[in-house]
Amino acid sequence: MTETVVDQLMARAAVAEASHKWIEAVALYEVALVRSPDHVPAMLGAAAAARANGDHARAVVFLMRADRTEPGRADIALALGEALAATSRLAEAAAAFERARAVRPLDAGLAARLGRARLAAGDAAGAVSAFETALRLDPAEPKVLDGLGSALAAAGRPLEAVEAFRRTGDSGPRADRAAALLVLGDMAGGFADLDAIATPPTWTARLPAWDGYPLDRPLVVWTGADLLDLVALAPALPLARSLVADLVLVTPRPFVRLASALAGVGHVVADTDDLADWVEVAGAAAPLVGLPHRLGLTAGSFASAKPLLTAEPMLVDRWGARLDLGRGRPAIGLQWGGGLGLADLAPLAGIGDLRFVALERLPSTMLARSSAPSGWEVTGTPVRVEHPGPDYEAGVDARVDCAALLSRLDAVVAVDSLPLRLAGLLGRPGVALLPAAANWLWKLEGDRTSAYPSLSLLRQDAIGGLSALLPVALQRVREVLRS
């Protein structure tokens, strides 16, 4: 009798799904599961309806239940992996795909899906392995080659990445190929790709595209939504400004205040403002990411003999006074993340001749009252790390407080991050802790880069983590302080 009722509920749920009544379908499947708790088809149906309704977290619950009830089913593990990926539980998603692959080892598509999950989870080496397996199973699949190229680029193997992209037969521009070309020193090819993938705002249709030649009218340059791109390509702005009557930078509103302090910028306008007046007087437009290509820049073109960013004096004084900087022990800015966690700061413990100050805004749960000059420090660290306080970087203007704080600190030790690159633009001394697969700005080797000449570079080797670089970083900081 129970099975008959369950069958009826399953049929009604299927009708609801056919009518796109996803919530009703989930409810009917749940009633079926009350009647028959181990009914896997009801679990899978509920998961599918929940995902169709956009509720991926609920789908995960049903699929985990199905996976426990009937372990070893590749279709369940695959569906679970997809749902976990949709909820950004990337490491768990990769593990689910691995279980599915154990059941279906000859499925090239499944191996490729595992590769994409590993890549999204930050496991570039694991992603390369999965894509290589998929390629052995299906040598001619362009999407597999495409994924392999992305994984190789992320793993710091740019030459192989470019070759994989070439083998796809798709010569169109793409961001990861651009990054690989730039790391290899092919600035022309990399910058051309970046220029080509820029999506122009609608207002640019009324202006000709700038060709990099002198212009007796203003040039309007627009940026994307990533502040890291603005900071990375800021050296191109004064070079472009030298060729035009004026340079107007159009950028997201939170970036306006910081962008106004960049060298080479005449005016800064929020991208939500009415641009009609500027479009009327301008002679051309260009994307910021396209400037290096249109100017024909090389890596050496990013060198600058003077700082390209100036912090606001009022904010410099505010944060300098708040942390009592410039007196007593030297203060070193710290930026962790990207492979360097709080626990990895242990090599800094016991150092009494330096102060350490966090550069990132942190949630209140990570801050505690202390006797530090600012009254705040970071919790859960093996070394005392002072913090400017809960109001640091609390405004709508991105990173203006950070730039001001960096201007008063004696040096910075940081992973590749926005604070590190701001320190470079400000001309502040410091040490960059770089992963094996570093951004093109840092080149493939060497302990200096022309883009940020004030920074010393330390590179992660194949064995040690970034924390292993900290003792050497301190040595270099002390050398800077002595000089």
N, C-alpha and C positions, 0 to 999 in steps of 0.2 A: 504493500500500500504506500509506504514511504517513497519508494522509487517512482511510483506513478505520480505522486505529488511533485517530486523533484523534477521529473521529466516535463510536467506541465509548467513549472516555474522556469525551467530552462527555455522552453518554447516561447513563453511570454517575454522573457528577457531578450531572446533573439529578435522578436517582433519590435520591441522597444529600440533595440540597436539599429534595426533597419530603418526606423523612423528618426534616428539620431537623437533619441531620448536617452542620453547617456546616464543621467542620474537615476532615472527609473530603472534602467537596465542593471546598474550596479546594485540597487536596492533589491531587485528580484533575485540576483545571483546570491546576495548575502542571505536572503531568506532560504534559498536552496541549501546554502552551507549550514544554516542552523539545523535543517532537516537531515543533512548528510555531511558532516564536518570534513570528511576526507574526499569529497567530490572534486577532483582536480579540474575537470572541465569547467565547473562553476568558478573555481579560483581563476582560471585563465580567462574566462569570459568577463569576470568582474575586473580583472587587470586591464584587459583590452578596452573595456568601456570607460574605465577611469582614465586611461591614457588618452582616449579620444576626447574626453572632456577636459584634458589638460591637467588632470590631477595625477602627476607622475609619482608623487610620494605615496599616495594611496595604492597605486598600482604595484609599487615595490613591496608593500605589505602582503598583498595577495600572492605575488610571485614568489616571495620568500617562503610563504606557507606551502605553495605548490612544490617548490624545490625541496623542502623538508619532507613532504609527503611522498614524492616520487623522485628521489635523488638519481642522478645519472642521466637525466633526459636532456639532450642537447638543446631542444627547442625551448624548454623552460629556462635553462641557464642563459640562452641567447636573449630571450625576452627580458629576463631579469637584468642582464647587462645593459640593454638598451634603456630600461627604465632608470637604472642607477645612474647612467651617464646623463640622462635628462635632468636628474636632480643634483648634478655636479658631484656625485659620490664616485669620483673617477677611479680611484684605486680599487674600490669594490667592484666597479663595472669591469675593469680589466681582469680581476680574479674570476668573475662569472664567465667572461668570454674564454678564459683559459680552461675552465671546467668543460665548457661546450666543445672546445677544440680537442680535449682529451677523448671525447666520444666521437668526434668527426674530424680526425686528423688530416683528411685529404680535401677538406673544404677550403678552397682558396679565399672565398669571400669572408669566411669566418676568421681566417688568419689575418686578413686585411683589417677586419673590424677590431680585432685584438690590437693590431698595430695602431689604429687611430685612437683607441682608448688609452693605450700606454703613452702615446705622444701627448694626449690631452692631460694625462696625469703627471707629466713631466719626466717620464722614463724614456728618454730619447734612445738610449742603447737598446732597451727592450723592444721599443717600437721598430727599430731597424731590423732586429732579429725576426720579428713577426712578419714584417713586410717582405723580407728576403725569403721566408718560408712561403708566403703567398705567391711570390714571383716564381719560385721553383715549381709550384703547382700550376700556375697559369702565367707563363712567361710573356704573353703578349697583351696583358691587361693594362691599359694606360692608367687607370685609376690606382692600381697597385704601384706602378712606377712613380706616379705623382705623390702618393703617400710616402714611398721610400725616399724620394727627394726631400720632402719636408722633414722626415725623421733624421736623415743624414745631415741636413743643415742644422737642425737643433742639437745634434750630437757633436757638432764642431768638425764635420767632415765636408767642407764646402765644395771641394773639387769633385768628389763623388756625387754630391747633391746636384750640382750643375749638370753632370753627365746623366743622372737619372731623369732630370727634367727634360733634357734634350731627347732622350729616348722615348718620351711620351708622344713626340710628334707635334706637341702643342707649343708653338713659338710665342704665344701671347704673353704679355707681361704678368708678373705675379710678385707678391711681396716677399715670399720666402726665397725665391730665386734671386731677387734683387739683393737681399741680405747676404746670400752666399757669394754673389759676384763681388759685392763690396768688400767682404772679408778677404777675398782672393786678390783684391787690388784692382779689379776691373771696374773702376769708378764710372767710366762712360756707360758700360752696359747696365750696371746696377742703378745708377741715377736715371737712366732712360726708362727702366722698368718702373721706378717710383713715380716718375713724371706721368707715365702712361696710365697708371692705375688710379690717379687722383680723380675723384668725381667732382666736377665743377658745380657750384651752386647756380641756381637759375639766373641770378642777376648777372652772371658773367657772360651770358649770351649777348648782352648789349655792348660788350667790349672785345676788341681783338686780343688774341693770345700774345703775350709778350714773347719776343724772339731772342731776348738777351742783348739786344743792341741799344745804344743810347736813345733816350726818350726825353723830349722836352716838356712832357706833361707827367702828372703823377702816375705811379704804378700802384695798383691795388693787389696786394698779396693776401690770400686767404689760407688759414690753417685748418687742420682737422681737429678732432675732439680729444686728441692725445697730447697732453702737455709735454710728454717725453720727446715727441717729435719736434715740437717747437723749440725745446731747449737744445736738442741734438743738432738742428739745422740753423740755429741762430747765427753762426758765423757767416752764413750766406747773405744775411740781411744787409750788413754794411757794404758788402761787395756790390749787391744790386743797387743799393741807394746811391753809390758813386756814379751810376750810369743814368739815373733818372732825376727828374725835377723834384720829386718828393716820393716817399714810400708810405703808403697807407696799409696798415696791417688789420685784417678782419679776422677776429678770433672769438671763441666762446667767451661769454661775459665773465666767468670766473678767472680767465687768464688775462683780462685787460690790464689790470694794475701791474702785474709782473711784466707783461710784454711792453708796457710803456717805459720800462727801465732798461730795455735792450738797446744796444748800440745799433745805429742805422735806421731806426724806426722814427718816422716823422710824426705820424698820427696813428692811434689805435682806436678801432671801432668794434663794438660788440656785434656779433653776427646776427643778433636779434634786432638790431637797430635798423632804421630806414636808411638805406645806402644810396638813395636816388641822387643826392647832391654829389656824392663822391663819384658815382658812375658817370654823372654828367660831365665832370671836369677831368676825369682820368683818361689816360691815353691807351692803357692796356691793363690786363689782369694776368695773374699767374698763381699757381698753387705754391705754397712754401716748399713742399716736397719736390717740386719741379724746378726750383731755382738752381740747384747744383748742375742739373743737366743743361739747362738753357744758358748757364754761364760757362759751361765747360770746365767745371771745377775738378781738381784732383785732390788727393788726400792732403797734400801740402797746402792747398788753398784754405784749409780750415785753421791754419796756424794764425795766431794773433799775438802781437807784441804787448797788448794791453787788455785788461778785463773787458768783457763784452756785456757785463751786467753790473748795475749799480744798485745797491740796496737803499731803501728809504732811510734817511738819517734819523727821523723820529723813531722809527721802529728799531733801528740799530741801537739807539740810546736806551729805548725801553727794555729790550731783552738783555742788553749788556748790564743795565742796572739791576734787573730782576735776578740775574744769576751771579752778580758781583764779578763780572769778567774783567780781565786785565790786571788783576791783583793776585798775588799769591801763586799757587800752583797753576801751571798751564792747563787749559781746558781743551779736551779733545772731543769733537763730535763723533758720535757712533751711529751707524746705520746697519742694522742686521736684516735678515730675510734672504730669500733666494739661495738657500743652502746653508745659511748661517743663522742658527736659532739662538735663543737666549742662553740655553745651557752651554752652547759652544763658546760663550765668552769667558769660560773658565780660565784660559791662559792669561787673562787680564787681572785675575784675583791676586791680591797681595801687593799690588803696585801702589805705593803711597805717594809718589812724587808727581802724579798726574790726576786730574779730574776727568771724569767721563760724563758726557751730556748726550742724551737721546735727541735725535734730530726729527723723529717722526711723531706726529700726533697719535696718542694712544687712548684707548677707552679707559674710563674711570676705574674699571676693575683691575687695570694693570698699574695704577698709580697709588701711592701711599704717602701720607704726610711724613716729613722727615726734617732733620736739622739742616738740610742743604740750604744755601742762600735763597733759592726759589721757594723752599718749603715743600718740595715734592721730589720723589724718586720713583724709579721703576721697580715693581715687585717681581719676585721670582727669578732674580738674576744672581749668578755666582760672584758678581762684582758690583760695587755700588755704582749705579748709573743715575745721575740726576736728571730731572725733567723740568722744562720751563713751567709746566702747570696745565690745568684743564682748559685754560683760555688760549693756549698756544694753537695757532692754525685753526681757530674756531670760527673765523669769519668766512664770508663768501668769496673772498679774494684768495685764489690758490697760491700757496707757497711764498707769500710775501714775508711772513714771519720767519720762515725757514731761511730765506735769503739774508734777512737781517741778522739772525742768530749766527749764521755761518760767517758773516763779516766780522764778528767779534770773537769767535773762537780762534784758538791758536793753530789748530790743524783739525783734519777730519780723517777718520778711518772708516771706510764704508764699502759695502757691496755695490755692484752696479745698480744705480738707483737715481731717482730724480735729485735727492739732496747731493749726491756725489757729483752729478753733472752741473748742478747749480754752483757747487764749490769751484768746479773747473771754470765756469763762465765768470765767476767773481775773481778768479785768479788766486784763490786761497790754497795754501799748501795742504797736502794730504796724501793718503795712500789708498789706492783702489784695490779691493780684493776681488779678483776676476775669476770666473769659472773657466774651465777648460774650453768651453764653447762660448767665447766672448763676442760681444757686439762689434760690428765693423769699425766703430769709432776707436776701439782699443787695438786694432790690428791683430795679427796672428802671433806676434812675438815682440820682445823688447820691453824695457821698463819705463818707456816714455811714449807719449803720443802728441803729435803736433796740435791736435784738437784741444787738449787740456794740458799745456806744458807745466803747470804748477803741481800736477799730480804725479806721484810715483806709482808704478803699476806692479802688482804682485799677481802671479798666475797660478791657479790650482794645477797640481800635477795629476797624473792618472790614478794615483793611490790616495793621497791625503785629501781631507776636506778643507774647506775654507778656513776653519778654525786653526789649522796647522800654519796658516800664514800670519797669524796675529803676532807671535813673538818677533818675526822679521819686520812686520809693520811698525811695531813699537820702536825698534832700532832706527828705522828710517825717520819716524816722527821725531825722535830725540836728536837725530842729525840735523833735521830742519830747525828745531828749536835752538840748537847750539849755534847755527849759522845766522 
